[in-house]
Amino acid sequence: TQFPDISHATVEGKPVRAAVADDEWLNGEFIKTVQTRGAAIIKARKFSSALSAAIAIRDHIHDWAVGTAPGTFVSMAVASDG
């Protein structure tokens, strides 16, 4: 399940929360939309979201290996038993 982290996101230089000015939507419908994105892709395209996942993996590995442009952010996680 994906969870959007908007803590570093900006819109025209303003933090997303200030730009959108609707915490109810950001904390509700927006999160639900992000979390159900895969199912929406399958429904719209009539095939798996595997290509979308593959592109995301490619982009993720690129950012990990090469880095990101100055001022940009990427979130990553490492599974661990402790």
N, CA, C and O atoms as a MOPAC input file, in Angstrom:
PM7 MOZYME 1SCF
protein

 N      0.83800 1    -1.17700 1     0.00000 1
 C      0.00000 1     0.00000 1     0.00000 1
 C      0.88500 1     1.24300 1     0.00000 1
 O      1.84200 1     1.33600 1     0.76900 1
 N      0.56500 1     2.17000 1    -0.84600 1
 C      1.31700 1     3.41800 1    -0.89200 1
 C      0.70200 1     4.42100 1     0.07900 1
 O     -0.50100 1     4.40900 1     0.33600 1
 N      1.55500 1     5.28100 1     0.60400 1
 C      1.08500 1     6.35800 1     1.47100 1
 C      1.80500 1     7.63200 1     1.06000 1
 O      3.03400 1     7.68600 1     1.10900 1
 N      1.06700 1     8.65400 1     0.65700 1
 C      1.71100 1     9.88800 1     0.20800 1
 C      2.31900 1    10.68100 1     1.36600 1
 O      1.65700 1    10.93800 1     2.37200 1
 N      3.57400 1    11.06000 1     1.21100 1
 C      4.25900 1    11.90400 1     2.18800 1
 C      4.41900 1    13.28000 1     1.55000 1
 O      5.26900 1    13.46500 1     0.67900 1
 N      3.62100 1    14.23000 1     1.97100 1
 C      3.65600 1    15.55800 1     1.36000 1
 C      4.51000 1    16.54300 1     2.16200 1
 O      4.47000 1    17.74900 1     1.92000 1
 N      5.27600 1    16.02400 1     3.11200 1
 C      6.02000 1    16.92000 1     4.00400 1
 C      7.06000 1    17.77600 1     3.28100 1
 O      7.41600 1    18.84700 1     3.77300 1
 N      7.55100 1    17.33300 1     2.13500 1
 C      8.52500 1    18.12300 1     1.37300 1
 C      7.95900 1    18.61400 1     0.04300 1
 O      8.66500 1    19.26600 1    -0.72600 1
 N      6.70300 1    18.30900 1    -0.23100 1
 C      6.09800 1    18.67100 1    -1.51800 1
 C      5.73500 1    20.16000 1    -1.54000 1
 O      5.32700 1    20.74300 1    -0.53600 1
 N      5.90200 1    20.74300 1    -2.72700 1
 C      5.55700 1    22.15700 1    -2.89700 1
 C      4.74400 1    22.34900 1    -4.17100 1
 O      4.81500 1    21.54300 1    -5.09900 1
 N      3.97600 1    23.42600 1    -4.19600 1
 C      3.23800 1    23.86300 1    -5.37600 1
 C      3.59400 1    25.32600 1    -5.58000 1
 O      3.25600 1    26.18000 1    -4.75900 1
 N      4.27300 1    25.60500 1    -6.67300 1
 C      4.73200 1    26.96700 1    -6.95700 1
 C      5.49000 1    27.55800 1    -5.76700 1
 O      5.31300 1    28.72300 1    -5.41400 1
 N      6.33900 1    26.72500 1    -5.16000 1
 C      7.18500 1    27.17600 1    -4.06600 1
 C      6.55000 1    27.18000 1    -2.68700 1
 O      7.23600 1    27.42800 1    -1.69500 1
 N      5.25000 1    26.91000 1    -2.60400 1
 C      4.55700 1    26.89400 1    -1.31500 1
 C      4.37400 1    25.45000 1    -0.85000 1
 O      4.15400 1    24.56600 1    -1.67800 1
 N      4.46000 1    25.19300 1     0.45700 1
 C      4.16200 1    23.84900 1     0.94700 1
 C      2.76900 1    23.41900 1     0.47900 1
 O      1.85600 1    24.24000 1     0.39100 1
 N      2.61600 1    22.13900 1     0.18500 1
 C      1.34600 1    21.63800 1    -0.33200 1
 C      0.18100 1    21.99200 1     0.58000 1
 O     -0.86900 1    22.42400 1     0.10400 1
 N      0.35300 1    21.81400 1     1.88200 1
 C     -0.76300 1    22.11300 1     2.79500 1
 C     -1.23000 1    23.55900 1     2.65700 1
 O     -2.43100 1    23.82400 1     2.70500 1
 N     -0.30000 1    24.49400 1     2.48600 1
 C     -0.66200 1    25.90600 1     2.31900 1
 C     -1.28300 1    26.14800 1     0.95000 1
 O     -2.23600 1    26.91600 1     0.82400 1
 N     -0.74600 1    25.49500 1    -0.07300 1
 C     -1.25300 1    25.70300 1    -1.43800 1
 C     -2.65100 1    25.12400 1    -1.62000 1
 O     -3.50400 1    25.73700 1    -2.26300 1
 N     -2.88400 1    23.93800 1    -1.05100 1
 C     -4.19100 1    23.28900 1    -1.20300 1
 C     -5.19700 1    23.86700 1    -0.21600 1
 O     -6.36800 1    24.04800 1    -0.54900 1
 N     -4.74400 1    24.15100 1     0.98000 1
 C     -5.59100 1    24.74300 1     2.02900 1
 C     -6.85900 1    23.94100 1     2.28800 1
 O     -7.93500 1    24.50800 1     2.47500 1
 N     -6.72500 1    22.60600 1     2.29800 1
 C     -7.86800 1    21.73500 1     2.57600 1
 C     -7.34500 1    20.46400 1     3.23500 1
 O     -7.19600 1    19.43500 1     2.57700 1
 N     -7.06600 1    20.53600 1     4.54500 1
 C     -6.52800 1    19.38600 1     5.26700 1
 C     -7.47200 1    18.19700 1     5.24100 1
 O     -7.01500 1    17.05500 1     5.20400 1
 N     -8.76800 1    18.43600 1     5.25800 1
 C     -9.73200 1    17.32800 1     5.22800 1
 C     -9.54400 1    16.51200 1     3.95000 1
 O     -9.53100 1    15.28200 1     4.00000 1
 N     -9.39900 1    17.18400 1     2.80800 1
 C     -9.20000 1    16.48700 1     1.53300 1
 C     -7.83700 1    15.79100 1     1.50400 1
 O     -7.73600 1    14.63600 1     1.09000 1
 N     -6.78000 1    16.50400 1     1.94700 1
 C     -5.44000 1    15.91200 1     1.94900 1
 C     -5.36500 1    14.68100 1     2.84400 1
 O     -4.69800 1    13.70700 1     2.49500 1
 N     -6.03300 1    14.70800 1     3.98200 1
 C     -5.98500 1    13.59900 1     4.93100 1
 C     -6.99900 1    12.50000 1     4.63000 1
 O     -6.95000 1    11.43300 1     5.24200 1
 N     -7.91200 1    12.74400 1     3.70100 1
 C     -8.94900 1    11.76600 1     3.38700 1
 C     -8.90900 1    11.29500 1     1.95400 1
 O     -8.24600 1    10.30700 1     1.63800 1
 N     -9.61100 1    11.99300 1     1.08400 1
 C     -9.75900 1    11.57900 1    -0.31600 1
 C     -8.42500 1    11.44600 1    -1.03900 1
 O     -8.23100 1    10.50300 1    -1.80600 1
 N     -7.50500 1    12.37500 1    -0.80700 1
 C     -6.19800 1    12.31800 1    -1.47000 1
 C     -5.45800 1    11.03100 1    -1.12300 1
 O     -4.94900 1    10.34800 1    -2.01200 1
 N     -5.39600 1    10.69700 1     0.16000 1
 C     -4.71000 1     9.48000 1     0.59300 1
 C     -5.39100 1     8.25200 1     0.00200 1
 O     -4.72000 1     7.34500 1    -0.49000 1
 N     -6.71700 1     8.22100 1     0.04600 1
 C     -7.46600 1     7.08200 1    -0.51200 1
 C     -7.17700 1     6.92200 1    -2.00600 1
 O     -7.00500 1     5.80200 1    -2.48600 1
 N     -7.12500 1     8.02500 1    -2.73400 1
 C     -6.84900 1     7.96700 1    -4.17100 1
 C     -5.46500 1     7.40100 1    -4.44400 1
 O     -5.30100 1     6.56200 1    -5.32900 1
 N     -4.47300 1     7.85200 1    -3.69200 1
 C     -3.11100 1     7.33900 1    -3.86900 1
 C     -3.06200 1     5.84300 1    -3.54600 1
 O     -2.43300 1     5.07100 1    -4.26900 1
 N     -3.71600 1     5.44000 1    -2.47400 1
 C     -3.65800 1     4.04900 1    -2.04100 1
 C     -4.40500 1     3.10100 1    -2.97400 1
 O     -4.09500 1     1.91000 1    -2.99800 1
 N     -5.36500 1     3.58200 1    -3.73300 1
 C     -6.13400 1     2.71600 1    -4.64100 1
 C     -5.73300 1     2.94200 1    -6.09800 1
 O     -6.44400 1     2.52300 1    -7.01200 1
 N     -4.60600 1     3.59700 1    -6.31200 1
 C     -4.14200 1     3.93000 1    -7.66100 1
 C     -3.94700 1     2.68500 1    -8.52700 1
 O     -4.33700 1     2.68200 1    -9.69500 1
 N     -3.35600 1     1.64200 1    -7.97800 1
 C     -3.10400 1     0.42500 1    -8.74400 1
 C     -4.38400 1    -0.18200 1    -9.29000 1
 O     -4.45000 1    -0.55300 1   -10.46200 1
 N     -5.39400 1    -0.28100 1    -8.44800 1
 C     -6.67900 1    -0.83200 1    -8.88800 1
 C     -7.32400 1     0.06100 1    -9.94200 1
 O     -7.95800 1    -0.43600 1   -10.87300 1
 N     -7.16500 1     1.37200 1    -9.80100 1
 C     -7.73500 1     2.30000 1   -10.78200 1
 C     -7.06300 1     2.13700 1   -12.14500 1
 O     -7.72600 1     2.22500 1   -13.17800 1
 N     -5.75400 1     1.90200 1   -12.15200 1
 C     -5.03600 1     1.69000 1   -13.41400 1
 C     -5.53000 1     0.42100 1   -14.09300 1
 O     -5.79400 1     0.41500 1   -15.29600 1
 N     -5.65300 1    -0.64400 1   -13.32800 1
 C     -6.14700 1    -1.90500 1   -13.89500 1
 C     -7.54300 1    -1.71800 1   -14.47300 1
 O     -7.82700 1    -2.19600 1   -15.57100 1
 N     -8.40600 1    -1.03700 1   -13.75600 1
 C     -9.77900 1    -0.81400 1   -14.22800 1
 C     -9.79400 1     0.01800 1   -15.51500 1
 O    -10.54700 1    -0.29200 1   -16.43900 1
 N     -8.98200 1     1.05500 1   -15.58400 1
 C     -8.98100 1     1.95300 1   -16.74500 1
 C     -8.31800 1     1.32400 1   -17.96600 1
 O     -8.80200 1     1.48100 1   -19.08700 1
 N     -7.22800 1     0.62300 1   -17.75500 1
 C     -6.44600 1     0.09100 1   -18.88200 1
 C     -6.78800 1    -1.35500 1   -19.22700 1
 O     -6.41200 1    -1.84400 1   -20.29300 1
 N     -7.48100 1    -2.02500 1   -18.35400 1
 C     -7.87000 1    -3.43200 1   -18.54900 1
 C     -6.66900 1    -4.38000 1   -18.53900 1
 O     -6.76700 1    -5.49300 1   -19.05400 1
 N     -5.55400 1    -3.96700 1   -17.97000 1
 C     -4.42200 1    -4.85800 1   -17.76400 1
 C     -3.65600 1    -4.41300 1   -16.52800 1
 O     -3.90800 1    -3.33700 1   -15.98400 1
 N     -2.74000 1    -5.23000 1   -16.09600 1
 C     -2.02300 1    -5.01500 1   -14.84900 1
 C     -1.25000 1    -3.70400 1   -14.82100 1
 O     -0.87300 1    -3.15800 1   -15.85800 1
 N     -1.03000 1    -3.22500 1   -13.62700 1
 C     -0.22100 1    -2.02700 1   -13.43500 1
 C      1.26400 1    -2.38200 1   -13.35000 1
 O      2.06000 1    -1.59300 1   -12.84200 1
 N      1.64200 1    -3.56900 1   -13.84500 1
 C      3.03500 1    -4.01900 1   -13.75400 1
 C      3.99400 1    -3.05700 1   -14.45300 1
 O      5.09300 1    -2.81800 1   -13.95300 1
 N      3.60000 1    -2.50300 1   -15.59700 1
 C      4.48400 1    -1.57000 1   -16.28700 1
 C      4.71100 1    -0.32000 1   -15.43200 1
 O      5.82900 1     0.18800 1   -15.34100 1
 N      3.64600 1     0.16000 1   -14.81500 1
 C      3.78100 1     1.32100 1   -13.94100 1
 C      4.72400 1     1.00300 1   -12.78200 1
 O      5.54900 1     1.83400 1   -12.40300 1
 N      4.60000 1    -0.18900 1   -12.22500 1
 C      5.48600 1    -0.60500 1   -11.13400 1
 C      6.92300 1    -0.72900 1   -11.61500 1
 O      7.85600 1    -0.34900 1   -10.90800 1
 N      7.10000 1    -1.26500 1   -12.82400 1
 C      8.44900 1    -1.41800 1   -13.36800 1
 C      9.11600 1    -0.05200 1   -13.57400 1
 O     10.30100 1     0.11700 1   -13.28600 1
 N      8.36000 1     0.89700 1   -14.06500 1
 C      8.90500 1     2.24600 1   -14.25900 1
 C      9.26400 1     2.87300 1   -12.91700 1
 O     10.29300 1     3.53700 1   -12.79400 1
 N      8.42100 1     2.66300 1   -11.91700 1
 C      8.70300 1     3.19400 1   -10.58200 1
 C      9.98000 1     2.57600 1   -10.01700 1
 O     10.78700 1     3.26800 1    -9.39600 1
 N     10.16000 1     1.27600 1   -10.23300 1
 C     11.37300 1     0.60200 1    -9.76100 1
 C     12.59500 1     1.16400 1   -10.47700 1
 O     13.61500 1     1.44100 1    -9.84600 1
 N     12.49200 1     1.33400 1   -11.79600 1
 C     13.60200 1     1.89600 1   -12.56500 1
 C     13.97900 1     3.28300 1   -12.03600 1
 O     15.15400 1     3.57400 1   -11.81300 1
 N     12.96800 1     4.13200 1   -11.84000 1
 C     13.22400 1     5.48800 1   -11.34400 1
 C     13.84000 1     5.47400 1    -9.94900 1
 O     14.72800 1     6.26900 1    -9.64200 1
 N     13.36000 1     4.56200 1    -9.11200 1
 C     13.85200 1     4.43800 1    -7.74200 1
 C     15.33000 1     4.04300 1    -7.73700 1
 O     16.13700 1     4.63300 1    -7.01900 1
 N     15.67300 1     3.03900 1    -8.54600 1
 C     17.06100 1     2.58200 1    -8.61500 1
 C     17.95400 1     3.69300 1    -9.18300 1
 O     19.08100 1     3.88600 1    -8.72700 1
 N     17.44800 1     4.40700 1   -10.16400 1
 C     18.21700 1     5.52800 1   -10.72400 1
 C     18.53800 1     6.54500 1    -9.63400 1
 O     19.68500 1     6.96800 1    -9.49300 1
 N     17.52100 1     6.93900 1    -8.86100 1
 C     17.73100 1     7.93100 1    -7.81000 1
 C     18.69200 1     7.41900 1    -6.73800 1
 O     19.48000 1     8.18700 1    -6.18600 1
 N     18.62600 1     6.12900 1    -6.44900 1
 C     19.49800 1     5.52500 1    -5.44700 1
 C     20.94200 1     5.51200 1    -5.95000 1
 O     21.86300 1     5.86500 1    -5.21300 1
 N     21.13500 1     5.11000 1    -7.19500 1
 C     22.48300 1     4.95700 1    -7.74000 1
 C     23.10900 1     6.28400 1    -8.17300 1
 O     24.29800 1     6.51000 1    -7.94900 1
 N     22.31800 1     7.15700 1    -8.78700 1
 C     22.84200 1     8.37900 1    -9.37900 1
 C     22.60000 1     9.59900 1    -8.49400 1
 O     23.35500 1    10.57000 1    -8.53700 1
 N     21.54300 1     9.53600 1    -7.69800 1
 C     21.17300 1    10.67400 1    -6.86000 1
 C     20.08700 1    11.49500 1    -7.53100 1
 O     19.67800 1    11.20700 1    -8.65600 1
 N     19.63400 1    12.49700 1    -6.84600 1
 C     18.58100 1    13.36100 1    -7.36100 1
 C     19.14200 1    14.74700 1    -7.63700 1
 O     20.21900 1    15.10500 1    -7.16000 1
 N     18.41800 1    15.49600 1    -8.39100 1
 C     18.82100 1    16.87400 1    -8.66900 1
 C     18.77300 1    17.68400 1    -7.37400 1
 O     17.96300 1    17.38900 1    -6.49500 1
 N     19.62100 1    18.69200 1    -7.24600 1
 C     19.60700 1    19.52600 1    -6.04200 1
 C     18.20100 1    20.06300 1    -5.74700 1
 O     17.51300 1    20.55500 1    -6.64100 1
 N     17.79500 1    19.96000 1    -4.49600 1
 C     16.49300 1    20.47900 1    -4.08600 1
 C     15.34600 1    19.51700 1    -4.27000 1
 O     14.20900 1    19.85200 1    -3.93900 1
 N     15.61000 1    18.31200 1    -4.79600 1
 C     14.53600 1    17.32200 1    -4.94900 1
 C     14.68200 1    16.25600 1    -3.87300 1
 O     15.75900 1    16.07000 1    -3.30600 1
 N     13.59400 1    15.56800 1    -3.60300 1
 C     13.58500 1    14.55200 1    -2.55500 1
 C     13.05300 1    13.24600 1    -3.11200 1
 O     12.27300 1    13.23500 1    -4.06500 1
 N     13.47600 1    12.15300 1    -2.51500 1
 C     12.94700 1    10.84100 1    -2.82500 1
 C     12.85500 1    10.08400 1    -1.49000 1
 O     13.72500 1    10.22000 1    -0.63000 1
 N     11.80900 1     9.30000 1    -1.33600 1
 C     11.64300 1     8.51900 1    -0.10500 1
 C     11.96300 1     7.06800 1    -0.38900 1
 O     11.53800 1     6.51800 1    -1.40600 1
 N     12.70500 1     6.45300 1     0.49700 1
 C     13.05700 1     5.04200 1     0.37100 1
 C     12.93100 1     4.39300 1     1.74300 1
 O     13.00900 1     5.06400 1     2.77100 1
 N     12.73800 1     3.08900 1     1.74300 1
 C     12.64200 1     2.34700 1     2.99200 1
 C     13.51400 1     1.10000 1     2.89200 1
 O     13.74100 1     0.57000 1     1.80400 1
 N     13.99400 1     0.64400 1     4.03700 1
 C     14.77300 1    -0.58200 1     4.09900 1
 C     14.09000 1    -1.50500 1     5.09500 1
 O     13.90300 1    -1.15900 1     6.26100 1
 N     13.72200 1    -2.68400 1     4.61500 1
 C     13.09700 1    -3.66300 1     5.50800 1
 C     14.16900 1    -4.20900 1     6.45200 1
 O     15.28300 1    -4.50600 1     6.02200 1
 N     13.83400 1    -4.34100 1     7.72800 1
 C     14.80800 1    -4.77000 1     8.70600 1
 C     14.13000 1    -5.50700 1     9.85000 1
 O     12.98600 1    -5.21900 1    10.20300 1
 N     14.84200 1    -6.44800 1    10.41600 1
 C     14.35200 1    -7.14100 1    11.60300 1
 C     14.84600 1    -6.46000 1    12.87000 1
 O     14.63200 1    -6.97600 1    13.96700 1
 N     15.48700 1    -5.34000 1    12.74500 1
 C     15.96200 1    -4.62900 1    13.92400 1
 C     17.13500 1    -3.85900 1    13.66100 1
 O     17.65600 1    -3.20100 1    14.56200 1

